[in-house]
């Protein structure tokens, strides 16, 4: 088992079950539409918005609701109810922190789906992304922002099951390393999982621990799964030449 850090100031206890595990990282906070990383220049297999359909930087997000599920996607809440909230920022406002200014990213982050309720724990949700190409590389992103100034901050354990590979990260969903009462509390960011598909589907489990009393379930604001960029031909050639040189030196 390997322990990794997302970034220098926050350790979220990432573990992986294989030597070819995916990479989990936390983005820098984004401040507007452009810095969200969402772009029509990317190729997306999935772009999903919890609660309602939106568009960000020319990328159309399909709506995940209690009554509708996008193609090649599944939302399973077990024995807990499926719920959604629209047009509600909770305690997320300029008075409480650094809220992005972009109207389109705010549209994505104002609606969400969730399961059960705060007192109905433990709660776990499975999101299955299907229709993938085995052997292709992807970046899956979950877009996250604070909801309220009270409670535990909903510590969520995320488990990514990619064929035989299982990668896990646990930490506060709402405010990792964010301190209430300071202007960084309102920052929005995304959790990124870089992986090479081992089958045609990926399962994301978002679970609240049993020890967390009255902690609300994971809020699905937005999810994207984009095809990872491939190296430029010249870069790929240099990498290949370096590998050949390494083999020659080893043989000598």
Buried (B, 14 or more C-beta within 10 A) or exposed (E): EEEBEBEEEEBBEBBBBBEEBBEBBBBEBBBEBEBBBBBEEBEBBBBBBBBBBBBBBEBEBBBBBEEEBBEBBBBBBEEBEBBBBEEEBBBBEEEBBBBBEBEBBBBBBBBBBBBBBBEBBBBBBBBBBBEBEEEEBBBBBBBBBBBBBEBBBBBBBBBBBBBEBBBBBBBBBBBBBBEBEEEEBBBBBBBBBBBBBBBEBBBBBBBBBEEBEEBBBBBBBBBBBBBEEEEEEEEEEEEEEEEEEEEEEEEE
